[in-house]
């Protein structure tokens, strides 16, 4: 399996696990604990003080983890797709000839000005690439 295929599979795996975590988080929303606090006033009527809902750790952690994994999975798959497109463009290119053409006459270094042999690749004076 090629590197880009592995990356694509891991991105898809992260996406699937993220969706599963989100489904689990929203399934856990059903049994939300709802606490209603009231008190009685002087004439005996119940008055609402406050209402508290309990989102437990079994809702928050899968929710955040699912969102993060979905984002990372999508980003990894998108980056892999872009890399694969670039690889296809590179595959069609021909390699350039990197041999140095034969030069007749004197060859001077553009950095230090020293005269070198016509077929030299590096300067005899400063050592830089000619």
Secondary structure, 3 states (H helix, E strand, C coil): CCHHHHHHHHHHHHHHHHHHHHHHHHHCCCCCEEEEEEEECCCCCEEEEEEEEECCHHHHHHHHHHHHHHHHHHHHHHHHHHHHHHHHHHHCCCCCCCCCCCCCCCEECCCCCCEECCCCCECCCCCCEC
